[in-house]
Amino acid sequence: MKCLIFAAGLGTRLRPLTDTMPKALVPIAGRPLLAHTIDRLKAEGATEIVVNTHHFAEQVEAYLTTHDFDIPIHISNEREQLLDTGGGLRQALQLFTDQEAPVLIHNVDIFSNAPLRQFYEKNVDTDATLMVSHRNSNRQLYFDNKQNLVGWKNLDTQEVRPQSAIIDDTLTSYAFSGIHLVSPRLLSELNTFPKKFSIMDFYLSVCQRLAIKGYPCNNLQLLDVGKSDSIAQAETFLLSLQ
């Protein structure tokens, strides 16, 4: 199982911690977020990992070179420019040894009980699949009865994307988990986008002609370690998963 960890973000919501360290190295229960994520992916069957870096990139690279996780880990360097999730994915895809197998993408600041191995194995033949769940969020993704992505809606502003999408009662809404699976077959499509772009913008722009699927996970427990006050919650969450 090939995995990409998005770890390049600025971590602004975790300030002042991220004024001196990258979000990926913020300690939770004595170990960095990145270490917890790598361990989780390995436990679920990861055989190769790419980690993208930008904010305090040298700290992340130093950590990975001085800690042996007994698995090939490559660094996708975004020091010169943060490429956002879409540009970051496109660059990272070219670093994997196996250029044909799909890639599981996981944010570094997410803890969950998601069945990652099952998710990967059940969706290896899709162009892209997004793990979703029924969860309170003002940003919702909408899928048809075949779990094809149709559109996105901001419930606060009523903005709909793509603008041509018809959001009605025939669709089912879910919140995105930050975990998704992408086939390298999409690289040619990704190459038509600018250097820096959001992967969600990409999904929404191609969903009317490509099969961008949803994978509902009804019992998903998920914690986004995005703010300083969530660190204690994350430590409790880790204990609950043991």
N, C-alpha and C positions, 0 to 999 in steps of 0.2 A: 504494500500500500504506500503510494507516494503522497506526501503531505507538504503543504505550504503553510507556514505560520506567519500571519501578518503582524509584524512587530516594529514597524517603522514609524508609527504615529507619534505625534508630539506629546500626547498624554496631558494636555492642558487641564483636564478636569481633575488630575491627580496632583496638581501643584499644591504646596511647594516641593513635594517629593521629586517631581520631575524637572525641577530647576537644576538639579545636580546629577540626575541619573535618568536613563531611558525608562519608559513605562515597563518594558519587558523585564527589567531587573528589580522592580519594586518587590520587596520581600513580603511573602505571605506565609505565615507559620514557619519562618526561618529560611525559606527558600524563594528564589525569584519566580515571578509569574512564568517566565520562559521555561524554567526547569519543570514546573508542574505540568505545563502544556506538553512538553516533550515526553515526559513520563507517561502521560495519559495517552498520547498518540502511539507510543511504543506498546503499551499494554493492549491497545486495540488492533495492533498488527502493522504499524508503520515500519517500513523497511528503508526509507530514504526521506529526508526532510530538507526543505529549503526554508531559511529564515530571512526575511527582508529587513534591512536596517537603514536608518536615517538619523534620527535624533540620538545624539551620543552614540553613534554607530561604533566608535572604537571601543566603548565599554562592552557592548554586546559581543563584538568580535573577540575581545580579550577573554570574556567569560567562556565562550564556546571553545576557544583554543586551549583553555586551561581546565576544562571539565570534560571527561570522557563519558559520553552517553551510549557508547557501544553501538552506534548506528551512524551511517554517513550523514553528515549535516553540512549543507552548502550555504554560503551567504550570498544573498542578492543585494548588492551594494547600491543604495540610493542616496549616497552622501551628497552628491551635487544637486539633486532635485528629488523631492518627494513625489513619487509617481502616482499617488492615490491607489486605490485598490485595483482598478482596471489595468493601469500601466504597470503596477507592481506585479500583478499576475502574469502579464505578457512577458515581462523580463524574466521572471522566475521560471516559467515553463521551459525555457531553453537551457536551464541548469541541471535538470534531472538526467540521470544516466539513461533511463528508459523513456524515450520520447513518445511512446505510444499509449502508455497506461494513463488512466484518468488521475486527477490530482484532487485530494481532499483538502479544502481550505478551512483554516481555523484561526480565529482571532486570538491573540495572545492573552487578552484580558477577559476571557470567558471561561467560567467553570460550569459544567453541566453533567447530567447523567445520561447524555445522549448516547444511543447505541451506534457508535461510530463505525465499527466493523460491519455491522448489519447494513447501515446506511450505504457504505461504500460498495459492499457486495451486491446489493439489490439495484444499484443505479449505475453500474459500470458501462452500460450500453447507451446511456443518455448523452445528449450534448452538454447539458448542465442541469443539476438538480439542487434545489434550495431546501434545507431543513427548516420547517416552519412549525408553528404551534398557535393555538388559541391563547393569546396573551394580550394584556392591556398595553396598547401602544397607539399613539396618534398617527403612526404611519403603518398602513396595512397593505399587504399584497393580496391580489384577487386572482382566483383560479377557477377554471371551468370544471365540469364534472369528470374530466379526464386528467385533472391536476395539471393542466397547461396554464402557465402564467399568462394572464390577460392584461393586468395593469396594476397600478399603485395609486393610493390616495392618501393625502394628508387630511386627517379628519378635522384638524383645527382650521386650516385655510381652504379646504375643499378642492385643493389643487389635485388634478388627475394627470397621470402620465402612463403611456403616451396620450397626447391630447385626443387622439382618435378612439381611445378605449371607451367602451360603454360599460360602466359599472352599474349593475342592477342586481336584483334579488336572485337571479339564476347563478350567481357566482358566490364562492365561499372566501371569506377573508381570513388571513393569518398574519401573524407577525414573524419577521425573519429572525433567525437565531444567530446569524453570523457564521454559520457552518454550511458549506456548500461543496459541490463536486463538479469539476469541469473536465471535459474531454479536451485533449490537445488538438482535436479536430477543429476547435474554435479559433485556433491561432490565426488562421487566415482572416477571419472576421475581426479579431482583435487588432490585427495590423492595419485595419482601415481607420482606426481611431487615433486621435492625437497622442502625443507622448504621455500626457497626464490626463486620466479620466477615471470616473467611478465605475466599478464593475456593475453596480445596480443600474446606472444609466445605460450601460451596455445591454444588460438583460432586457430592460424595458424597451430599448430601441429595436431589438431583434426578435422579441417574443411573438410577434405576429407572423413570422415566417420560419422561426426555428423552434424546436421543442425544448423550451425552458420549463422544467417540471418543478412541482412542489412535492415535498415529502413530509406530510403531517406527522408530528410526533406528539401524541396526545398526552402522554405522561411526562413530558419534558420538564425537568427542573433546571433552570438556567439563572446564573448570576453574572451580571456584567460588572466587573471590578473597575468601574470608571471613575469613581470619586473616592476621596480619602476616607469618608465614613463607611465605605463598603468593604474596607480591608478586614475589619473585625467580622463582618458578615461572611466574607470569603473563608476565613479560618474556621468558622462554625460550619459552613457549607462543606468544606473539605472533610471535616470529621463525620458529617452525615453520610458521606459517600463511602466511608471505610467499612 
